[in-house]
Amino acid sequence: MASNNLNASRSTSTGSSEPQSILDVTNKTPYADITHTLTTTSASNPNVLRESDVEPKLGFSFSSRRKWWIIFVIFLVQTSMNFNASVYGNAVHPIMNKYKVSQMVAVAGQGVFLIAYAFGCELWAPWSEEKGRWWVLQMSLGLVNLWQIPCALAPWFPMVVVFRALGGLSSAGGSVTLGMVADMWHPHEQQFPVAFVVLSSVGGSIFGPVLGGFIEKHLDLQWNFWIQLLFGATVQLIHFFTVEETMASCIVTKEAAKRRKAGETEIRSVAEVHKTSMTWKDISKIWIRPFRMLFCEPVVLFLSLLSGFSDALIFTFLDAFGKVYRQWNFDSVEIGFTFLPIGLGYLIAYAIWMLVIVRNNRFHKAHPDTPKPAEHRLKWLMWTAPCLPIGMLAFAWTSTGLPMNWIVPMLFSVLIGIANFAIYGATIDYMVAVYGGKYSACATGGNGFSRDFLAGVAAFYASPLYSNLRDRPLQYASTLLGCMAFLLIIPVYIFYHYGPQIYKKSKYAQEIKAERERSEAVLPKTETSAPVANWE
């Protein structure tokens, strides 16, 4: 989620009616709208510093090496936040022993963290637009790290739950990290860095149980939290010393302050001159819109349910894999390794996405006038989404213990990893194409909220589900989830074939369509219009 006025001015100047790329979310907030308008109205004032005046210092002008280092650090930041969510699964049994609580009570620390994380991502987003990405990430990481200390030292379990909830609420997540991609890459260049950040979002949840198995087997309970703190503090220091601000409006304001110190006492940035700080009304409006779109827009609702369900499966496996692989006498370390096939699935899906991006960029470079309907962005998902129910059903009926070899269910979990990554990437890409820059961040915000919220809910139902279904709970539980996955992927095919008819009644989608048509009618395309990759 990000605003970028430079993107706005350049896309408008070309008059392109092409679907926007994943992070071209220029008009997401009233703050962004106001800033862009005032940048235009202040053009004649020589004492007002604009983005065009300091363009060489903006994120777009960073060297490729510098950009990718920043994105690598963001990869670490995102991984650490998701690591905090998943590694707690290996603390459940030690918590049960130390605090004498049931498993359903012990998993509350994981569930409340993820549910609070879902709300935290939405709450941090407006402040990153106002104060800048760097400060928001530093505040977020600092608070998350701070709350690890009372969790490690807590004499009572309710104290753990409270501070885990604060940790989740303090996690900024993709609402800020994805926004940094939009600060540094133009719309037609964003696919590769976005895919890399998406990989960190899903990969962190796999890293947690792999390392968590060693922690559970060889260290005391408190080390589960100390290692989260060590990882988070290391990432925070790397970010503090090696990453600079990327938000364009903040860079302009900083440059204006520097010039005033150098003697240009009258110089001010647009934000300083017009005091474009957001009010609480602006913030509440931004915060509510993703939820309104989630529950009122069929495209957002059904694709977010699918995306959230696929992510919830990974957190369901934090409990289910232990029950399944103990049939082959796996210990906690070996159970952690069983998540590696899901990680392999992520890498395979990531490679597929790279190939799709390259292929479509070449195609549209050779055929720039070819129509680019939004539904083509779902085409590669139509082939990968069935991996979810197929993987779940096959995993279910190979989770039988001896004489079945343990490698067989692991191979089918690779399919689940492929589907989870592809669903996350393709659904946000399609939502951006449908809702354009003005509403796409809110639509994808609903998607991200569903993933975190449903993953948190999974912490509470996973153990009963895999324990109480008649005489074969392991097989029946995974079968039930596989059947649900089959139902949830159906909307992908419906939207692919009937998408325009479905969102024809959406006021948000139709507003974006009308704006594109007006732009195309008034401003003809020029040779500078960059093609946007579609998933054909």
C-alpha positions as CSV (number, residue, x, y, z in Angstrom):
1,M,0.0,0.0,0.0
2,A,1.6,3.2,-1.1
3,S,1.0,6.5,-2.7
4,N,3.3,7.9,-5.3
5,N,2.6,11.2,-7.0
6,L,5.3,10.8,-9.5
7,N,3.7,7.6,-10.7
8,A,0.5,9.5,-10.9
9,S,1.8,12.3,-13.0
10,R,3.6,10.0,-15.4
11,S,0.8,7.6,-16.0
12,T,-1.6,10.5,-16.5
13,S,0.6,12.2,-19.0
14,T,0.7,9.1,-21.2
15,G,-3.1,8.7,-21.1
16,S,-2.6,4.9,-20.9
17,S,-5.8,3.0,-20.2
18,E,-3.9,-0.2,-19.4
19,P,-4.6,-2.0,-16.2
20,Q,-2.2,-0.8,-13.5
21,S,0.6,-2.9,-12.0
22,I,0.5,-4.4,-8.5
23,L,1.5,-1.3,-6.6
24,D,0.3,1.6,-8.8
25,V,-1.9,2.7,-5.9
26,T,-1.4,6.4,-6.3
27,N,-4.7,7.7,-5.1
28,K,-5.2,5.4,-2.2
29,T,-5.5,8.1,0.4
30,P,-7.0,11.5,0.7
31,Y,-3.5,12.6,1.7
32,A,-2.1,11.5,-1.6
33,D,-4.9,13.2,-3.5
34,I,-4.4,16.4,-1.7
35,T,-0.6,16.3,-2.1
36,H,-0.8,15.7,-5.8
37,T,-3.3,18.5,-6.3
38,L,-1.3,21.0,-4.3
39,T,1.9,20.0,-6.2
40,T,0.2,21.1,-9.4
41,T,-1.3,24.3,-7.9
42,S,2.0,25.3,-6.4
43,A,4.0,24.9,-9.6
44,S,4.3,28.7,-10.2
45,N,5.8,29.4,-6.7
46,P,9.6,29.4,-6.8
47,N,9.8,28.9,-3.0
48,V,7.9,25.7,-3.1
49,L,10.0,22.6,-3.5
50,R,8.3,19.9,-5.6
51,E,9.2,16.3,-6.4
52,S,10.2,17.2,-9.9
53,D,12.8,19.6,-8.4
54,V,14.6,16.8,-6.5
55,E,13.9,13.9,-8.8
56,P,17.5,12.6,-8.7
57,K,17.1,12.1,-5.0
58,L,13.8,10.2,-5.2
59,G,13.6,6.4,-4.9
60,F,13.0,6.1,-8.6
61,S,16.5,7.4,-9.2
62,F,18.3,5.0,-6.8
63,S,20.7,2.7,-8.5
64,S,19.5,-0.8,-9.2
65,R,22.0,-2.2,-6.7
66,R,20.7,0.2,-4.0
67,K,17.1,-0.6,-4.7
68,W,17.7,-4.3,-4.5
69,W,19.6,-4.0,-1.2
70,I,16.7,-2.1,0.3
71,I,14.3,-4.7,-0.9
72,F,16.5,-7.5,0.5
73,V,16.4,-5.8,3.9
74,I,12.6,-5.5,3.5
75,F,12.6,-9.2,2.7
76,L,14.3,-9.7,6.1
77,V,11.8,-7.4,7.9
78,Q,8.8,-9.2,6.4
79,T,10.4,-12.6,7.2
80,S,11.0,-11.7,10.8
81,M,7.4,-10.6,11.3
82,N,6.1,-13.8,9.9
83,F,8.7,-15.8,11.8
84,N,7.2,-14.3,15.0
85,A,3.8,-15.6,14.0
86,S,4.8,-19.2,13.2
87,V,7.6,-20.0,15.6
88,Y,5.2,-19.7,18.5
89,G,3.7,-23.1,17.4
90,N,6.8,-24.8,18.9
91,A,6.1,-23.0,22.3
92,V,2.7,-24.5,22.7
93,H,3.7,-27.7,24.5
94,P,6.3,-26.1,26.7
95,I,3.7,-23.5,27.7
96,M,1.3,-26.2,28.6
97,N,3.9,-27.8,30.9
98,K,5.1,-24.5,32.5
99,Y,1.8,-22.7,33.0
100,K,-0.4,-25.9,33.4
101,V,-2.9,-24.9,30.8
102,S,-4.7,-26.9,28.1
103,Q,-3.6,-26.8,24.4
104,M,-6.6,-24.8,23.4
105,V,-5.6,-22.1,25.9
106,A,-1.9,-22.3,25.0
107,V,-2.5,-21.6,21.3
108,A,-4.2,-18.3,22.2
109,G,-0.8,-16.7,22.0
110,Q,-0.5,-17.6,18.4
111,G,-4.2,-16.8,17.5
112,V,-4.3,-13.4,19.1
113,F,-1.0,-12.4,17.5
114,L,-2.2,-13.1,14.0
115,I,-5.6,-11.6,14.5
116,A,-4.0,-8.4,15.9
117,Y,-1.5,-8.5,13.0
118,A,-4.4,-8.3,10.6
119,F,-5.6,-5.1,12.2
120,G,-2.1,-3.8,12.8
121,C,-1.2,-3.8,9.1
122,E,-4.2,-1.6,8.3
123,L,-3.6,0.7,11.2
124,W,0.1,1.4,10.3
125,A,-0.6,2.1,6.6
126,P,-1.9,5.7,6.9
127,W,1.1,6.6,9.2
128,S,3.6,5.4,6.6
129,E,2.0,7.9,4.2
130,E,2.2,10.7,6.7
131,K,5.5,10.1,8.6
132,G,7.4,8.0,6.0
133,R,8.3,4.4,5.6
134,W,11.6,4.5,7.5
135,W,10.2,5.8,10.8
136,V,7.1,3.6,10.7
137,L,9.2,0.5,10.2
138,Q,11.6,1.5,13.0
139,M,8.7,2.1,15.3
140,S,7.0,-1.1,14.4
141,L,10.1,-3.2,14.8
142,G,11.0,-1.5,18.0
143,L,7.7,-2.1,19.6
144,V,7.5,-5.8,18.4
145,N,11.0,-6.4,19.9
146,L,10.0,-4.7,23.1
147,W,7.0,-6.9,23.7
148,Q,9.1,-10.0,23.4
149,I,10.8,-9.3,26.7
150,P,7.7,-9.6,29.0
151,C,6.6,-12.7,27.0
152,A,9.9,-14.3,27.8
153,L,9.8,-13.3,31.5
154,A,6.0,-13.7,32.1
155,P,5.1,-15.4,35.4
156,W,1.5,-15.9,34.3
157,F,0.2,-17.1,30.9
158,P,-2.4,-14.3,30.5
159,M,0.6,-11.9,30.4
160,V,2.0,-13.8,27.4
161,V,-1.4,-13.4,25.6
162,V,-1.6,-9.7,26.2
163,F,1.9,-8.9,25.0
164,R,1.6,-11.3,22.0
165,A,-1.5,-9.3,21.0
166,L,0.4,-6.1,21.4
167,G,3.2,-7.6,19.2
168,G,0.7,-8.4,16.5
169,L,-0.9,-5.0,16.6
170,S,2.6,-3.4,16.4
171,S,3.5,-5.4,13.2
172,A,3.3,-3.1,10.1
173,G,3.6,-6.0,7.6
174,G,3.0,-5.7,3.9
175,S,1.0,-2.4,4.2
176,V,4.4,-0.7,4.4
177,T,6.9,-3.1,2.9
178,L,5.0,-3.4,-0.4
179,G,4.6,0.3,-0.4
180,M,8.4,0.8,-0.6
181,V,8.4,-1.0,-4.0
182,A,6.0,1.6,-5.3
183,D,8.4,4.3,-4.0
184,M,11.3,3.0,-6.1
185,W,10.0,1.4,-9.2
186,H,7.6,2.7,-11.8
187,P,4.4,0.7,-12.5
188,H,5.7,-1.3,-15.4
189,E,8.9,-2.3,-13.5
190,Q,7.3,-3.5,-10.2
191,Q,6.5,-7.2,-11.0
192,F,9.9,-8.6,-10.1
193,P,10.4,-6.8,-6.7
194,V,6.8,-7.4,-5.8
195,A,7.2,-11.1,-6.3
196,F,10.3,-11.1,-4.2
197,V,8.4,-9.4,-1.3
198,V,5.5,-11.8,-1.6
199,L,8.0,-14.6,-1.3
200,S,9.2,-13.2,2.0
201,S,5.6,-12.9,3.2
202,V,4.9,-16.6,2.8
203,G,8.4,-17.8,3.4
204,G,8.7,-16.5,7.0
205,S,5.9,-18.8,8.1
206,I,8.0,-21.8,6.9
207,F,11.2,-20.6,8.5
208,G,9.5,-20.4,11.9
209,P,8.7,-24.1,12.4
210,V,12.0,-25.2,10.9
211,L,14.0,-23.3,13.5
212,G,11.3,-23.8,16.1
213,G,11.9,-27.5,16.1
214,F,15.5,-27.0,17.3
215,I,14.4,-24.5,19.9
216,E,11.7,-26.8,21.3
217,K,14.0,-29.8,21.5
218,H,17.2,-28.2,22.9
219,L,16.2,-24.9,24.7
220,D,13.9,-23.7,27.4
221,L,10.6,-22.0,26.6
222,Q,11.9,-18.5,27.1
223,W,14.3,-18.9,24.3
224,N,11.4,-19.1,21.8
225,F,10.9,-15.4,22.6
226,W,14.5,-14.5,23.1
227,I,15.3,-15.8,19.6
228,Q,12.4,-13.8,18.1
229,L,13.9,-10.8,19.9
230,L,17.4,-11.5,18.6
231,F,16.2,-11.9,15.0
232,G,14.0,-8.8,15.2
233,A,16.7,-6.6,16.8
234,T,19.3,-7.7,14.2
235,V,16.9,-6.9,11.3
236,Q,16.0,-3.5,13.0
237,L,19.7,-2.6,13.2
238,I,20.3,-3.6,9.6
239,H,17.4,-1.5,8.6
240,F,18.4,1.4,10.8
241,F,21.9,1.7,9.4
242,T,21.5,0.7,5.7
243,V,18.1,1.8,4.6
244,E,17.0,5.3,3.9
245,E,13.6,7.0,3.5
246,T,11.9,6.1,0.2
247,M,8.6,8.0,0.5
248,A,8.8,10.9,-2.1
249,S,7.0,13.5,0.0
250,C,9.2,12.9,3.0
251,I,12.4,13.1,0.8
252,V,11.2,16.5,-0.6
253,T,10.5,17.8,2.9
254,K,13.9,16.7,4.1
255,E,15.6,18.3,1.2
256,A,13.7,21.6,1.9
257,A,15.0,21.6,5.5
258,K,18.5,21.0,4.2
259,R,18.3,23.9,1.9
260,R,17.0,26.2,4.6
261,K,20.0,25.4,6.7
262,A,22.2,26.2,3.7
263,G,20.7,29.7,3.5
264,E,17.5,29.4,1.4
265,T,15.3,30.5,4.3
266,E,12.1,30.8,2.3
267,I,12.1,27.3,0.7
268,R,9.4,24.9,1.8
269,S,8.1,21.6,0.5
270,V,4.5,21.3,-0.7
271,A,3.6,19.4,2.5
272,E,5.0,22.1,4.7
273,V,3.4,24.9,2.8
274,H,-0.1,23.5,2.8
275,K,0.1,21.4,5.9
276,T,-1.3,18.3,4.3
277,S,-1.2,16.2,7.5
278,M,-4.1,13.7,7.8
279,T,-6.8,14.2,10.3
280,W,-8.4,11.5,12.3
281,K,-11.3,11.6,10.0
282,D,-9.0,10.9,7.0
283,I,-7.3,8.0,8.9
284,S,-10.7,6.5,9.9
285,K,-11.9,6.7,6.3
286,I,-8.8,5.0,5.0
287,W,-9.0,2.3,7.7
288,I,-12.7,1.5,7.1
289,R,-12.6,1.3,3.3
290,P,-10.8,-2.0,3.0
291,F,-13.4,-3.6,5.3
292,R,-16.2,-2.1,3.3
293,M,-14.8,-3.4,0.1
294,L,-14.1,-6.8,1.6
295,F,-17.7,-7.4,2.6
296,C,-19.5,-5.5,-0.3
297,E,-17.4,-6.3,-3.4
298,P,-17.8,-9.9,-4.7
299,V,-14.3,-9.9,-6.3
300,V,-12.6,-8.8,-3.1
301,L,-14.8,-11.1,-0.9
302,F,-14.4,-14.4,-2.7
303,L,-10.8,-14.0,-3.8
304,S,-9.8,-12.8,-0.3
305,L,-11.6,-15.9,1.2
306,L,-9.6,-18.1,-1.1
307,S,-6.3,-16.3,-0.3
308,G,-7.0,-16.3,3.5
309,F,-8.0,-20.0,3.5
310,S,-4.8,-21.0,1.7
311,D,-2.7,-19.1,4.2
312,A,-4.7,-20.5,7.1
313,L,-3.8,-24.0,5.9
314,I,-0.1,-23.3,6.6
315,F,-0.9,-22.3,10.2
316,T,-3.2,-25.3,10.5
317,F,-0.3,-27.5,9.6
318,L,1.7,-26.1,12.6
319,D,-0.5,-28.4,14.7
320,A,-1.5,-31.0,12.1
321,F,2.0,-31.9,10.8
322,G,3.0,-32.9,14.4
323,K,0.1,-35.4,14.6
324,V,0.6,-36.7,11.1
325,Y,4.4,-37.2,11.2
326,R,4.6,-38.6,14.7
327,Q,3.1,-41.7,13.0
328,W,6.6,-42.2,11.6
329,N,8.1,-41.4,15.0
330,F,9.4,-37.9,14.0
331,D,10.7,-35.7,16.8
332,S,10.2,-31.9,16.9
333,V,13.2,-31.1,14.8
334,E,12.2,-33.6,12.1
335,I,8.6,-32.3,12.1
336,G,10.1,-28.8,11.5
337,F,11.8,-30.1,8.4
338,T,8.5,-31.3,7.0
339,F,7.7,-27.7,6.2
340,L,10.5,-27.5,3.8
341,P,8.5,-29.1,0.9
342,I,6.0,-26.2,1.3
343,G,8.9,-23.8,0.9
344,L,10.0,-25.7,-2.2
345,G,6.5,-25.2,-3.5
346,Y,6.9,-21.4,-2.9
347,L,10.2,-21.4,-4.9
348,I,8.6,-23.3,-7.8
349,A,5.6,-20.9,-7.9
350,Y,8.0,-17.9,-7.7
351,A,10.0,-19.3,-10.7
352,I,6.7,-19.7,-12.6
353,W,5.7,-16.1,-11.9
354,M,9.1,-14.9,-13.1
355,L,8.6,-16.8,-16.4
356,V,5.1,-15.5,-16.8
357,I,6.3,-11.9,-16.2
358,V,9.1,-12.3,-18.7
359,R,6.9,-13.9,-21.3
360,N,4.2,-11.3,-21.0
361,N,6.6,-8.3,-21.0
362,R,8.0,-9.6,-24.3
363,F,4.6,-10.2,-25.8
364,H,3.3,-6.7,-24.9
365,K,6.5,-5.1,-26.0
366,A,6.1,-6.7,-29.4
367,H,2.3,-6.1,-29.5
368,P,1.7,-2.8,-27.5
369,D,-1.8,-2.3,-28.9
370,T,-3.1,-5.7,-27.9
371,P,-6.1,-5.4,-25.5
372,K,-5.2,-6.3,-21.9
373,P,-8.3,-7.4,-20.0
374,A,-7.9,-7.7,-16.3
375,E,-9.2,-11.3,-16.4
376,H,-6.0,-12.5,-18.2
377,R,-4.2,-11.9,-14.9
378,L,-6.0,-14.9,-13.5
379,K,-4.9,-17.2,-16.3
380,W,-1.9,-18.7,-14.6
381,L,-3.9,-19.1,-11.4
382,M,-6.4,-21.2,-13.3
383,W,-3.7,-23.8,-13.7
384,T,-2.1,-23.5,-10.3
385,A,-5.2,-23.1,-8.0
386,P,-6.2,-26.8,-8.4
387,C,-2.9,-27.7,-6.7
388,L,-4.6,-26.7,-3.4
389,P,-7.5,-29.2,-3.3
390,I,-5.5,-31.9,-5.1
391,G,-2.6,-31.4,-2.7
392,M,-4.9,-31.5,0.3
393,L,-6.8,-34.6,-0.7
394,A,-3.7,-36.5,-1.7
395,F,-2.0,-35.4,1.5
396,A,-5.0,-36.6,3.5
397,W,-5.0,-40.2,2.2
398,T,-1.2,-40.6,2.3
399,S,-1.1,-39.5,6.0
400,T,-1.7,-43.0,7.2
401,G,1.7,-43.9,8.8
402,L,3.4,-47.2,7.9
403,P,3.5,-49.0,5.5
404,M,3.2,-45.7,3.6
405,N,6.5,-43.9,3.3
406,W,6.7,-40.4,4.9
407,I,8.0,-38.9,1.7
408,V,4.7,-39.3,-0.1
409,P,2.6,-36.7,1.9
410,M,5.6,-34.4,1.8
411,L,5.6,-34.5,-2.0
412,F,1.9,-33.5,-2.0
413,S,2.5,-30.6,0.4
414,V,4.7,-29.1,-2.4
415,L,1.5,-28.7,-4.4
416,I,0.0,-26.8,-1.4
417,G,3.0,-24.4,-1.4
418,I,2.7,-23.8,-5.1
419,A,-1.0,-22.9,-4.7
420,N,-0.6,-20.7,-1.7
421,F,2.0,-18.5,-3.4
422,A,0.2,-18.3,-6.7
423,I,-3.1,-17.5,-5.0
424,Y,-1.6,-14.6,-3.0
425,G,0.2,-13.1,-6.0
426,A,-2.4,-13.5,-8.7
427,T,-5.4,-12.4,-6.5
428,I,-3.8,-9.1,-5.6
429,D,-2.6,-8.6,-9.2
430,Y,-6.2,-9.1,-10.4
431,M,-7.7,-6.8,-7.8
432,V,-5.3,-4.0,-8.9
433,A,-6.4,-4.5,-12.5
434,V,-10.1,-4.3,-11.6
435,Y,-10.0,-1.4,-9.1
436,G,-7.1,0.7,-10.5
437,G,-4.8,2.9,-8.5
438,K,-7.6,4.7,-6.6
439,Y,-9.1,1.7,-4.8
440,S,-6.6,-1.2,-5.4
441,A,-4.8,-0.7,-2.1
442,C,-8.0,-1.0,-0.2
443,A,-9.0,-4.1,-2.2
444,T,-5.6,-5.8,-1.6
445,G,-5.7,-4.6,2.0
446,G,-8.9,-6.7,2.4
447,N,-7.0,-9.6,0.9
448,G,-4.1,-9.2,3.4
449,F,-6.5,-8.8,6.3
450,S,-8.2,-12.1,5.4
451,R,-4.9,-13.9,5.2
452,D,-3.8,-12.8,8.7
453,F,-7.2,-13.0,10.3
454,L,-8.1,-16.5,9.1
455,A,-4.6,-17.7,9.9
456,G,-5.2,-16.6,13.5
457,V,-8.6,-18.3,13.6
458,A,-6.8,-21.5,12.4
459,A,-4.8,-21.6,15.6
460,F,-8.0,-22.3,17.5
461,Y,-9.6,-25.0,15.3
462,A,-6.6,-26.9,14.1
463,S,-6.1,-29.2,17.1
464,P,-9.8,-30.1,17.6
465,L,-10.2,-30.6,13.9
466,Y,-7.3,-33.1,13.7
467,S,-8.3,-34.9,16.8
468,N,-12.1,-35.3,16.9
469,L,-13.3,-36.5,13.5
470,R,-14.5,-40.0,14.1
471,D,-12.0,-42.9,13.9
472,R,-9.7,-41.4,11.2
473,P,-9.3,-37.7,12.2
474,L,-6.1,-37.1,10.3
475,Q,-7.5,-38.3,7.0
476,Y,-11.0,-36.8,7.5
477,A,-9.8,-33.4,8.6
478,S,-7.5,-32.9,5.6
479,T,-10.3,-34.3,3.3
480,L,-12.7,-31.7,4.7
481,L,-10.2,-28.9,4.1
482,G,-9.5,-30.2,0.6
483,C,-13.2,-30.2,-0.2
484,M,-13.5,-26.6,1.1
485,A,-10.5,-25.7,-1.1
486,F,-12.3,-27.1,-4.2
487,L,-15.3,-24.9,-3.5
488,L,-13.2,-21.8,-2.9
489,I,-11.2,-22.0,-6.1
490,I,-14.4,-22.0,-8.2
491,P,-14.7,-18.2,-8.2
492,V,-11.4,-18.0,-10.0
493,Y,-12.9,-19.6,-13.1
494,I,-16.2,-17.6,-12.7
495,F,-14.3,-14.3,-12.5
496,Y,-12.1,-15.3,-15.5
497,H,-15.1,-15.9,-17.7
498,Y,-17.7,-13.5,-16.3
499,G,-15.6,-10.9,-14.4
500,P,-16.8,-7.8,-16.4
501,Q,-20.5,-8.7,-15.9
502,I,-19.9,-9.3,-12.1
503,Y,-18.1,-6.0,-11.3
504,K,-20.2,-4.0,-13.7
505,K,-22.4,-3.2,-10.7
506,S,-19.5,-2.2,-8.6
507,K,-19.3,1.6,-8.1
508,Y,-15.6,1.4,-7.4
509,A,-14.8,-0.6,-10.6
510,Q,-17.0,1.5,-12.8
511,E,-15.6,4.7,-11.5
512,I,-12.1,3.5,-12.4
513,K,-13.4,2.3,-15.8
514,A,-14.9,5.7,-16.5
515,E,-11.7,7.5,-15.6
516,R,-9.7,5.3,-17.9
517,E,-12.1,6.0,-20.8
518,R,-12.0,9.7,-20.2
519,S,-8.2,9.6,-20.1
520,E,-8.0,7.6,-23.3
521,A,-10.4,10.0,-25.1
522,V,-8.6,13.2,-24.0
523,L,-5.0,12.1,-24.0
524,P,-3.9,9.8,-26.8
525,K,-1.2,7.2,-26.1
526,T,2.4,8.1,-26.7
527,E,5.4,6.0,-27.3
528,T,6.4,6.6,-23.6
529,S,3.5,4.5,-22.4
530,A,5.1,1.5,-20.8
531,P,3.4,-1.9,-21.2
532,V,2.1,-3.6,-18.1
533,A,2.5,-7.3,-17.8
534,N,-0.6,-9.4,-17.9
535,W,-1.0,-13.1,-17.0
536,E,-2.0,-14.5,-20.4
